[in-house]
Amino acid sequence: MKKSVAIVTLQLLCFVSLLLSTYASIFDEERYFLCNPTNNYTNGSIYGQNVNTTINSLASNASSDGFYITSVGQNLDTVYGLVQCLYDISKEDCQTCVNTAAKDIGNFCQNKKEAMIGYNNCSLRYSDRRFFSTPSNSPIIGFANTADVTYPDLFNPQLANLFRNLSSTAASSSLRFAVGTASYSDFASNNIYGMVQCTRDLSENSCSSCLQEIISNIPQCCQQSRGVRIFAVSCNLRYELYRFFLTTSTSTSLPLSPPPPPPLERNSVPGATTNTTSSDGKKSTSKSMVVIVVSVAIAAMLGILIVCGCFFWRKAKKKVAGSDPDVHDYHEKNMESLLIGLDTIKAATRNFSDENKLGQGGFGPVYKGTLFDGTEIAVKRLSSNSGQGLIELKTEVMLVAKLLHRNLAWLHWTNGTALEIIDPSLGDQWPRFEVLKCIHIGLLCVQEAAADRPTMSEIIMMLSSYTITVAAPLRPAFFVSTGNFSTDSALDSGSSRTGDSRERSANDITISELHPR
């Protein structure tokens, strides 16, 4: 495991503070110590001699089976001892670990009547009370990798399933030990490797309850960590994202998103383990059912998407074709009045001359023209390569015609009703004078003659001053009227620039390029 940090539960904190427990602990990355600080023996006492004898006996007999218990002395001087190594390590590694434990426990828990020392590969414990077959879950000590897993939403359920199966397997085994793997994503490298172990003196129920207790501490201390080791006095667990154990004889393997495990079947052979996976036939049936269900679900979703797509496509097509009831009604009532002969349009635009061209739009070029009655018009000429159809062009014309003379700023200004163009959604929380000033300046900026329009510096001065006199606006460019428009209106009479002598807007200079909507 990478560099780890020690995580101690609330039980351990109380344990160290001597408020609720009788132990004190010392732990680091390689080992942990549990020493009873309130119960000591004196040097040279019979109990002290029995402690040394017990430790030597445990060290001498541990490697033969990996587990050994003993008791030395009589009455109040009796010392009870237990030593256990991991099931899957060699006898040499077991003996090395136990020898180290026998040496260190006397140094770190000197003259203590009750003590325990634990390492990755072994643990050694002695006490003045008989603790065999009695589970002890307190305190709980944890070591966690500081790095987190990549897919926590997939990882956490699979980790819980893995330890649920491992705890059942270990409790029902005479070895009280189990290892296993679980996948938590589609990538082969994303596996969880887990191990659980109880001391072999515990019963099946005691082992199971001890493991469940420390498993329940994982979310509290080590959620989403890439590797964890948790130790209690009578059991411990570990998981990593790499294989750290050697044995496979007590392993269990969980697939990605496994089905609920079948009931455990106990084996009558001593030492045999329980396999939580189904037989090959059941596996095949489960996989076939999963494939069928997934295939049907995908087909159903595709069918729904296709039906919805066709529905929205037809709806959009109808909308583009002019299904808007307002436009349709307007078309029925006013289509005759919108029809103007091609010869009339050619005459009005001087046969679509470049001098009359205003710009280029999405449908094609736009021209200005004057009808025989003096009405000024704007003509959109549909281009063959515009990609637009006759329906789109008619819709555009009808929409423009429908808006003709409605809320036009210039007409409301000349009629003295400029405030009618204010959006009603603004309510009445606006200064009337400021709004009229902005409308006034805006009309000055769109006057037909470019020379009449104010410069930016003049506009800034108008906006920032309340005393400057602002000239009356003249007729805006491209104003469309139903008849001859007099340039000698009351608002124009005060201007020295009247009649045909005024400079007109030059094409492609003061006219913005038009773009399709």
Residue pairs with C-beta under 8 A, 6 or more apart in sequence:
1 143
1 145
1 227
1 229
1 240
1 244
2 145
2 146
2 147
2 226
2 227
3 29
3 146
4 29
4 143
4 144
4 145
4 146
4 227
4 229
5 143
5 144
5 146
6 27
6 28
6 29
6 141
6 142
6 143
7 142
7 143
7 144
7 221
7 222
8 16
8 25
8 27
8 139
8 141
8 142
9 139
9 140
9 141
9 142
9 217
9 220
9 221
11 20
11 21
11 138
11 139
11 140
12 25
12 139
12 140
12 141
14 20
14 21
15 21
15 23
15 24
15 25
15 138
15 139
16 24
16 25
18 24
18 37
18 38
21 138
21 139
22 36
22 37
22 38
22 39
22 114
23 34
23 35
23 36
23 37
23 114
23 139
24 34
24 35
24 36
24 37
25 32
25 33
25 34
25 35
25 139
25 141
26 32
26 33
26 35
26 108
27 33
27 141
29 143
30 119
30 120
31 104
31 117
31 118
31 119
32 117
32 118
32 141
32 231
33 104
33 105
33 108
33 109
33 115
33 116
33 117
33 118
34 109
34 115
34 116
34 117
34 139
34 233
35 108
35 109
35 112
35 114
35 115
36 112
36 113
36 114
36 115
37 112
39 112
39 113
39 114
39 128
40 111
40 112
40 113
41 47
41 48
41 51
41 111
41 112
41 113
42 48
42 111
43 111
45 77
46 73
46 77
47 73
47 76
47 77
47 79
47 113
47 128
48 111
50 72
50 73
50 77
50 78
50 79
51 79
51 113
51 126
52 106
53 72
53 79
54 70
54 71
54 72
54 79
54 80
54 81
54 126
55 81
55 102
55 105
55 106
55 124
55 126
56 102
57 68
57 70
57 72
57 81
58 68
58 70
58 81
58 82
58 83
58 98
58 102
58 124
58 126
59 83
59 98
59 99
59 101
59 102
61 68
61 70
61 83
62 68
62 83
62 84
62 85
62 94
62 95
62 98
62 122
63 85
63 91
63 92
63 94
63 95
63 98
64 91
66 84
66 85
66 86
66 87
66 89
66 91
66 94
67 83
67 84
67 85
67 199
67 200
68 82
68 83
68 84
69 80
69 81
69 82
69 83
69 132
69 201
70 80
70 81
71 78
71 79
71 80
71 81
71 130
72 78
72 79
72 81
73 79
76 128
78 128
78 130
79 126
79 127
79 128
80 126
80 127
80 128
80 129
80 130
80 131
80 132
81 124
81 125
81 126
82 124
82 125
82 126
82 131
82 132
82 199
82 201
83 98
83 101
83 122
83 123
83 124
83 125
84 122
84 123
84 197
84 199
84 200
85 93
85 94
85 97
85 98
85 121
85 122
86 94
86 120
86 121
86 122
86 177
86 197
87 175
87 177
87 197
87 247
87 250
88 177
88 179
88 245
88 246
88 247
89 97
89 121
89 246
93 121
94 121
94 122
97 119
97 120
97 121
97 122
98 122
98 124
100 119
101 117
101 118
101 119
101 122
101 123
101 124
102 124
104 117
105 115
105 116
105 117
105 124
105 126
108 115
108 117
109 115
109 117
113 127
113 128
114 126
114 127
114 128
114 129
115 125
115 126
115 127
116 123
116 124
116 125
116 126
116 233
117 123
117 124
117 125
118 124
118 231
118 236
120 229
123 199
123 231
123 236
125 131
125 233
132 201
133 201
133 202
133 203
133 206
134 206
135 198
135 202
135 206
135 207
135 209
135 210
135 234
135 235
136 232
136 233
136 234
137 209
137 210
137 213
137 214
137 232
137 233
137 234
137 235
138 232
138 233
139 232
139 233
140 213
140 214
140 217
140 230
140 231
140 232
141 230
141 231
141 232
142 217
142 221
142 222
142 228
142 229
142 230
142 231
143 228
143 229
143 230
144 221
144 222
144 225
144 227
144 228
145 225
145 226
145 227
145 228
146 225
147 225
147 226
148 224
148 225
148 226
149 155
149 184
149 224
149 225
149 226
149 241
150 185
150 190
151 184
151 185
151 190
152 223
152 224
154 184
154 185
154 256
155 184
155 192
155 224
156 223
156 224
158 182
158 183
158 184
158 192
158 254
158 256
159 182
159 184
159 192
159 194
159 218
159 239
161 182
161 254
161 258
161 261
162 180
162 181
162 182
162 192
162 194
162 239
162 254
163 194
163 196
163 211
163 215
163 218
163 237
163 239
164 215
164 261
165 180
165 252
165 254
165 261
165 276
166 178
166 179
166 180
166 194
166 195
166 196
166 211
166 237
166 252
167 178
167 196
167 208
167 211
167 212
167 215
168 208
168 264
168 274
168 276
169 178
169 180
169 250
169 252
169 273
169 274
169 275
169 276
170 176
170 177
170 178
170 196
170 197
170 198
170 207
170 211
170 250
171 198
171 204
171 205
171 207
171 208
171 211
172 204
172 264
172 266
172 267
172 273
172 274
173 250
173 271
173 272
173 273
173 274
174 200
174 270
174 271
175 200
175 250
175 271
175 273
176 197
176 198
176 199
176 200
176 202
176 207
177 195
177 196
177 197
177 198
177 250
178 195
178 196
178 197
178 250
178 251
178 252
178 273
179 193
179 194
179 195
179 245
179 247
179 248
179 250
179 251
180 193
180 194
180 251
180 252
180 253
180 254
181 191
181 192
181 193
181 194
181 243
181 251
181 252
181 253
181 254
182 191
182 192
182 194
182 253
182 254
182 258
183 190
183 191
183 192
183 254
183 255
183 256
184 190
184 191
184 192
184 256
185 256
186 256
190 241
191 241
192 239
192 240
192 241
193 239
193 240
193 241
193 242
193 243
193 244
193 245
194 237
194 238
194 239
195 237
195 238
195 239
195 244
195 245
196 211
196 235
196 236
196 237
197 235
197 236
197 237
198 206
198 207
198 210
198 211
198 234
198 235
199 234
199 235
202 210
202 234
202 235
206 234
207 234
207 235
210 232
210 234
210 235
211 235
211 237
213 232
214 230
214 231
214 232
214 235
214 236
214 237
215 237
217 230
218 228
218 230
221 228
221 230
222 228
222 230
226 240
226 241
227 238
227 239
227 240
227 241
228 237
228 238
228 239
229 236
229 237
229 238
230 236
230 237
230 238
238 244
249 273
250 273
252 275
252 276
252 277
253 277
254 277
259 286
261 276
262 276
262 278
264 274
264 276
265 274
266 274
267 273
267 274
277 283
278 286
320 391
320 392
321 391
322 328
322 331
322 391
322 394
322 395
326 402
327 395
327 398
327 399
327 402
330 398
330 401
330 402
331 394
331 398
334 398
334 401
338 397
338 398
338 401
344 371
344 372
345 369
345 379
346 352
347 372
348 369
348 370
348 371
348 377
348 379
349 356
349 367
349 368
349 369
349 379
350 356
350 369
352 365
352 367
352 379
352 381
353 367
354 507
355 507
356 367
356 368
356 369
357 365
357 366
357 367
357 507
358 366
358 367
358 368
358 378
358 478
358 507
358 511
358 514
359 365
359 366
359 511
359 512
359 513
359 514
360 366
360 513
360 514
361 380
361 514
361 515
361 516
362 386
362 388
362 514
362 515
362 516
362 517
363 380
363 381
363 382
363 383
363 386
363 388
363 392
363 393
363 396
363 516
364 380
364 381
364 382
364 383
364 386
365 380
365 381
365 383
366 378
366 379
366 380
366 381
366 514
367 378
367 379
367 381
368 376
368 377
368 378
368 379
368 478
369 376
369 377
369 378
369 379
370 376
370 377
371 377
373 483
373 484
374 483
374 484
374 485
375 480
375 481
375 482
375 483
376 478
376 479
376 480
376 481
376 485
377 480
378 478
378 480
380 393
380 396
380 397
382 388
382 390
382 393
404 480
405 411
407 420
407 421
409 418
409 421
409 439
409 442
409 443
410 443
410 475
410 476
410 479
412 418
412 419
412 420
412 421
413 439
413 440
413 443
413 473
414 489
414 491
418 436
418 439
419 432
419 435
419 436
421 439
422 430
422 435
437 462
437 463
437 470
438 463
440 470
440 473
441 454
441 459
441 462
441 463
441 470
443 473
443 476
444 452
444 453
444 454
444 470
444 471
444 473
445 453
445 454
445 459
446 453
446 476
446 477
447 453
447 473
447 474
447 475
447 476
447 477
448 474
448 475
448 476
448 477
448 478
448 479
448 502
448 504
448 505
449 474
449 497
449 502
449 503
449 504
449 505
450 503
450 504
450 505
450 506
450 509
450 510
451 497
451 502
451 503
452 474
452 495
452 497
452 502
454 462
461 468
462 468
462 470
471 494
471 495
472 491
472 492
472 494
472 495
473 491
474 487
474 491
474 492
474 495
474 497
475 485
475 487
475 489
475 492
477 505
479 485
487 498
487 499
488 498
492 498
505 511
